[in-house]
């Protein structure tokens, strides 16, 4: 094998006596021997340098171990956000918050909370927001209790400069896609190019939002466009009195329908015991849905619970929350439904969220079952094994039922018959059970072929 220091075309230098062979010319032999001496000197010098470097490293480590690290971690911390908890319902509506943030003089490193792309300004430049200022502005519209930040980047344009935040609803379903929200670096207000071309313009949406709550005296109205991964294009709004948030919600940017709202209910002075019974509250919520939607809807109640407010030391009566799931041909529609919250003291509806993204024509006509439940669960477990082979023994099936798999991009139109009826298998494993931040795995199986059509399974 050729020596690492040999020159291509030269003989290897491993044996000195080979140069005494009679066929090797004396002049060539002299040149080769001279090259060999140069290489040996080079090796000696290289070894000496390496030894010196090692000695310096050892001295440095010895000093470091004696003195200890002098600097704290450089990881970026998300600015603190404080908020008065409102009466909440499961809805993508924002809540008003007050935020505090300080600028830094050095670009923040990637955070444990979110990643920061190169070029994101850490300090305010020519009146534009710094990163921390942009985060604080974002939190005025998308509070930390409701949305987590995954990443942020920055784009400079001829008209406006934008911070781009990738966000995700906190506690949302595993298959909910991320959203991107742009914050104008000059104004701190969310911006999207689509807001200028939607069917319901901003002024009309503002009138719908304020007109829906005639008893709410708001002198501060925030309205902005949001391409929601759950409901499509909506105008989000906040009705406030000064800095006090009164109502948050959203208006469908295509139809003008008020699709979600949440009242902020002051907790001071509230009794600790409920006044309205849960059965009465459920009746109120049911009638509200019928009145608001012009009649009864194909719904199946899936949840009803009481949520107490206040603190253990100072309890306050809270709200009842009821959830109904949309039905089509007696099967549940996976992502469509309605949630209503009722004040347990006054009996008023204080929260509403309607998600109704699928037209009737989009559901498939093929509903004959050819694959049994046990076959569907087995297919999902086999698919899960490909993701995490070591976890397959700890997999536990949570549920397996036939549902309409209607998750889609709300901004796209669905074709007739494109929404299939499938087995939805929900499961977890030891890793998921040990980490509350992880969502259960979800597998979808075709009821005719037994093919796994979708899998969401992450550690």
C-alpha positions, 0 to 999 in steps of 0.5 A: 500500500502506498505511504501517505507521504509518497509522491505519485509516481515515486517508489515507496520510501519504506526500505533504504536498501532498495536504492542500491539496486543496480538498475536505479541510476545514481542521479535519480537515486540521489534525488529520491534520497534528498526528497526522503530526507526532506519528508523526514524533517517535515514529519519531525517538525509536524510532530513537534507542532502537534505536541506543542498544541496538545501541551497548550490545550492541556494547560488551558483545560487545567486552568479552566477546571480550576477557575470554572466557566465565567459566562452564563449560557447564551441561549435566548429567552422568550420575553415574559408575557403576563396576562389576566386569564379570561374565561376561555373556550376551546377556540383559536381566538386571541386574548388581550395581554400586556407584554414586557420585552427588552432589546439586546445588543447582540443577536440572540442564539437559537432559543429552546423555545423557538429557532431564530433565522440568520438576519433577524435584527436583535436591536431596533433600527431606524424606528423598526422593532427589535426581535423582542419588540416583535415578539411582544407585538405578536403576543398582543394578538397571539398570547403565549397561553394559546400559541407557541412560537416555533421559529422566526425569520425576517424579510426586508422589502421595498414597502415594509419589513416583516418578522415572520413567526411560525406558530402553533396552537397550544394543545391543538390536535396533532395534525393541525398544521403550523401557521405563519404570522407576519408582524410589520416591523414598523407598526407591530401590527399583523399583516398579510397580502391576502387581507386586501382581496378577501370577500369581506373587507376589514371595515365590514368585518369590524362592523360585524364584530362590534355589532354582534355585541351591542352591550359591550362598550369598546373604545379600542378595536383591533382587527387583523387577517389570519389564515387559520389552519382550522377555519380558513380565512378569518378576521380576528378581533379584540374589543377592549376598553383601554387596555382591558380586553372585553371580547375576542373572536373571529369573523369568516372572511368569506361569508362574514359569519361570526364563527368564534368569540370569548367574553372576558369575565371579571372574577372579582366579586363573583360568588364561589358557588354556581347559580345555574345548574349544568342541565340548564346550562346545556339547554341554554347552549343547545338553544343558542346553537339552533338560534344562531344557525337557523335550526338544528344541526346534525350534532352529537354531544361529546363533552360537558364539564364545569370549569371553576375560576379563581384560586384555591384560596379565593374560589369563584364560580366559573363556566360550563363548557359543552362540545358537540361533534358534527355528524354526517350519515351517522358518522362523526366528522373528525375536525368539525363541531361546535363548542359553547361556554355558559356562565355558571352565574348568569347563564349567559353564553360567554364563549362560542366556536364553530368549525364547519369546514366540509361541504356535504357534497365532499363526503364519499359515497363509499361507506361499506365496511370491508376491513374489521376494527382489529385489522385496522389496529394491526395495520396501524401497529405495523406502520408504527413499528416502522417509525419507532421499532423499540416502542412497539411492545409498549403501544396501547390502543386508546380508541378505534372508530370509523370517522370522516377524515376531513382534515384539509387546507381550508383555503382549498376547495374540496372535490365531490366525494373526496372526504373518505370514511376511514378507521381512526386509530388513536394510540400511545406508547411508553415514551408518549405516556412519560411526556405530557407535551407529546400527543398520542399517535393517530393512524388512518386506515382505508375501510375497503383496502386496509391501507394506512392512509395517514400516520401522525406519530412523533417522539 
